[in-house]
Amino acid sequence: MTEAQLLKKLGLKIKQLRTDKGMSQSEFGLEIQMEKSNVSRMEAGNHNLKIGTLLRVANALEISLPELVDVR
């Protein structure tokens, strides 16, 4: 799997988990301290995330970091 493919899969997973929780991109952005435009880029797979951001995303989605990054 390439880095681009990984980012795309991770972004789609984050989007699905966020929508399952009924959160808008704006609400999610506030929760993870990220602008809505960056949430959109992240979900599209166009934003390479730092570990701290991944941790905030996992916490906001109420899952563990390993669960979040498991995108086989």
N, C-alpha and C positions, 0 to 999 in steps of 0.2 A: 504494500500500500504506500502510495506517495504521501508527502506532507499535505498537498492540496486535497487529496481524497480524504485524509484523516480530518482535516479542518471542516470539510463539507459534511462528513458524517456526524462529527461532533456538533456542528451548528444545527443540523436537522434534529438531532437528539435533544438539544437544549430547547429548540423551538417547540417540539412535541411535548416535552415535560412542562414547559411554561404554559402552553395552551391547555394542557390537562388540568393545571392548577387554576385556570381561569384568569390568568394575569395578562394584562396588555404589555406591550414592549415598554411603554412609559413606566408602568408600575414596577415591572421587573428591573428596569434601569435604575429607578430610585432605590430599590432593594439592594442592588449590587454596586451602587455608586458608579453608574456608567450612563452616558448620554444615550438617548433613544436611538440616535443614528448609529452609534457604535454597537448597540444591541442588534440592530438590523444587520450590520456588517458581520457580526459574530455569527448570527443565525444563518447567514448566507455562505459562511465558510471563508469570508474575506478578511478575517481579523485573527491574527496569531495571538493567542492568549497567554498571559503570564500566569505562573502558578498561583499567585495571590488572587487573581481574578477568577481562576478556575475554582478555587476554594470558596470564594464568595458566591459563585454560581451554584455550586453543590449545596452550600448551606441554605441558600434561598429556595432551592428546589427540594430541600429536606432529604437529600441523599448523600451518600459518602462520595468522597473524591474518586476512589477507585470505581465506584458504580458509574459516575459521570463519564469518566474517560474510557470505559469499556465499550468500544464502538466496533467490534468485530464485524 
